[in-house]
Amino acid sequence: MPGVILIRGKAGVGKSTLAHLLSAHLSVPLLQKDVIYDALYEAGISHEALNRISERILLTQLQVQIKNGLDVIVDNSYHYPSHFHSFRRWADQQNIHVKSVLLTCSNEAVWKKRFETRKNNPRPNHRITDFEALREHYGTLHTESFPDELVLNSIHDANQLLHELVRWLQHAKPLY
């Protein structure tokens, strides 16, 4: 049965980098909420509405891919437990199996440097381009992990993370 590999975590931890590497390695389609958000940005819709619309489009595209018998990689933050659980309920209702990966960054200096780079060429979905603003926005830099979820630390080389993720996928049971 086709399923979803979810790559989640806070802004700037390297979700998109890892998702692109995994998609190329497995030849599996990649869906990214931020790409949808960026495409709709010029419509002049509020940030909150853009998030809701982008999420709905992402889920609709995910349904189509699964219905067509394809595995799919999803790159979306789902850093708040309530967002993750909403996705989990939705996937369960659709009878979609999900394997989840939480990407973190334990080295604040590395993470901060990524935000400094974002300032040079921010995209519309990069609403926060300053590390201290990120810390203030979330209140904590920790994202809760869930049972049977793979947790990877992006201070390691992206190819090393890819290797560990591929190895885990070969043996991991879907979360739901």
C-alpha positions as MATLAB code, in Angstrom:
seq = 'MPGVILIRGKAGVGKSTLAHLLSAHLSVPLLQKDVIYDALYEAGISHEALNRISERILLTQLQVQIKNGLDVIVDNSYHYPSHFHSFRRWADQQNIHVKSVLLTCSNEAVWKKRFETRKNNPRPNHRITDFEALREHYGTLHTESFPDELVLNSIHDANQLLHELVRWLQHAKPLY';
ca = [
       0.000    0.000    0.000;
       1.384    3.418   -0.915;
       2.371    5.652    1.942;
       3.803    8.957    3.046;
       7.226    9.807    4.360;
       6.696   12.960    6.411;
       9.695   15.195    7.077;
       8.817   17.734    9.745;
      10.500   20.222   12.070;
      10.903   23.905   12.751;
      11.966   26.493   10.198;
      15.560   26.394    9.042;
      16.495   22.921   10.300;
      17.014   21.555    6.780;
      13.717   19.791    6.026;
      13.662   20.830    2.375;
      17.289   19.880    1.790;
      16.737   16.392    3.216;
      13.383   15.998    1.433;
      14.944   16.851   -1.951;
      17.801   14.417   -1.377;
      15.406   11.641   -0.365;
      13.070   12.324   -3.288;
      15.955   12.082   -5.772;
      17.401    8.989   -4.072;
      14.100    7.075   -4.017;
      12.579    8.598   -7.183;
       9.503    9.431   -5.125;
       7.389   12.585   -5.625;
       7.881   15.412   -3.135;
       5.090   17.716   -1.951;
       6.066   20.897   -0.091;
       3.599   23.231    1.591;
       6.048   26.134    1.311;
       6.180   25.829   -2.493;
       2.386   26.100   -2.628;
       2.450   29.052   -0.195;
       5.052   30.863   -2.300;
       3.065   30.291   -5.508;
      -0.064   31.822   -3.967;
       1.679   34.673   -2.154;
       1.122   37.332   -4.828;
      -2.648   36.853   -4.562;
      -2.544   39.251   -1.604;
      -4.105   36.790    0.839;
      -3.357   37.010    4.565;
      -0.671   34.754    6.017;
      -3.231   32.768    7.997;
      -5.422   32.205    4.929;
      -2.373   31.292    2.814;
      -1.412   28.659    5.386;
      -4.913   27.137    5.385;
      -5.195   27.142    1.585;
      -1.683   25.760    1.121;
      -2.365   22.964    3.600;
      -5.631   22.067    1.838;
      -3.929   21.964   -1.574;
      -1.107   19.847   -0.140;
      -3.579   17.309    1.279;
      -5.576   17.218   -1.961;
      -2.423   16.591   -4.004;
      -1.365   13.940   -1.498;
      -4.712   12.154   -1.926;
      -4.290   12.132   -5.706;
      -0.761   10.709   -5.530;
      -1.766    7.987   -3.066;
      -4.861    7.137   -5.134;
      -2.540    6.710   -8.120;
      -0.531    4.167   -6.124;
       2.503    6.354   -5.475;
       4.521    6.791   -2.329;
       4.988   10.473   -1.512;
       7.415   12.538    0.554;
       5.807   15.458    2.390;
       7.882   18.410    3.598;
       5.831   20.393    6.112;
       6.678   21.769    9.524;
       3.974   20.177   11.712;
       6.080   21.349   14.656;
       3.086   21.981   16.910;
       1.661   18.724   18.328;
      -1.881   19.806   17.401;
      -0.874   20.240   13.722;
       0.877   16.877   13.685;
      -2.126   15.151   15.276;
      -4.521   16.811   12.797;
      -2.431   15.455    9.935;
      -2.345   12.064   11.626;
      -6.152   11.986   11.957;
      -6.570   13.079    8.344;
      -4.159   10.370    7.109;
      -5.930    7.761    9.246;
      -9.310    8.749    7.765;
      -7.819    8.404    4.278;
      -6.249    5.047    5.192;
      -2.811    6.466    4.370;
       0.209    4.975    6.100;
       2.753    7.499    7.347;
       6.365    7.182    8.435;
       7.448   10.348   10.206;
      10.871   11.948   10.529;
      11.510   14.847   12.902;
      14.481   16.939   11.844;
      16.109   19.047   14.534;
      19.249   21.159   14.849;
      20.985   20.901   18.219;
      23.685   23.459   17.440;
      22.197   26.930   17.722;
      25.205   28.519   16.007;
      24.669   26.347   12.908;
      20.927   26.990   12.969;
      21.476   30.734   13.407;
      23.861   30.792   10.428;
      21.101   29.304    8.255;
      18.837   32.183    9.220;
      21.554   34.686    8.417;
      21.716   33.145    4.922;
      17.912   33.441    4.557;
      18.155   37.201    5.028;
      20.079   37.468    1.749;
      17.315   35.978   -0.403;
      14.114   35.380    1.571;
      11.154   33.649   -0.033;
       7.573   34.603    0.867;
       7.256   31.646    3.252;
      10.387   32.799    5.106;
       8.401   35.063    7.386;
      11.097   34.758   10.030;
      14.628   35.435    8.850;
      16.214   36.210   12.212;
      17.153   33.483   14.677;
      16.241   35.510   17.753;
      12.842   36.222   16.204;
      12.453   32.461   15.686;
      13.231   31.832   19.336;
      10.740   34.519   20.381;
       8.053   33.283   17.963;
       8.120   29.685   19.176;
       9.017   30.324   22.801;
      11.138   27.183   22.664;
      13.426   25.689   20.083;
      12.430   22.152   21.057;
       9.933   20.200   18.960;
       8.228   17.229   20.584;
       8.951   13.852   19.026;
       6.460   11.008   18.929;
       6.843    7.242   19.448;
       8.248    5.350   16.437;
       9.292    8.605   14.790;
      12.855    8.899   13.551;
      14.650   11.944   14.991;
      17.591   13.247   12.985;
      19.922   16.086   13.913;
      20.825   18.349   10.995;
      24.204   19.282   12.435;
      25.353   16.136   10.621;
      26.162   16.004    6.909;
      23.022   15.834    4.735;
      24.266   12.727    2.897;
      24.896   11.003    6.235;
      21.335   11.882    7.302;
      20.017   10.555    3.992;
      21.841    7.255    4.507;
      20.464    6.901    8.038;
      16.947    7.774    6.869;
      16.987    5.279    3.984;
      18.240    2.550    6.312;
      15.462    3.374    8.822;
      12.773    3.381    6.123;
      13.670   -0.182    5.169;
      12.641   -1.417    8.627;
      10.268    1.177   10.068;
       6.608    0.416   10.602;
       4.149    3.154    9.687;
       3.078    5.291   12.655;
      -0.533    4.884   11.595;
];
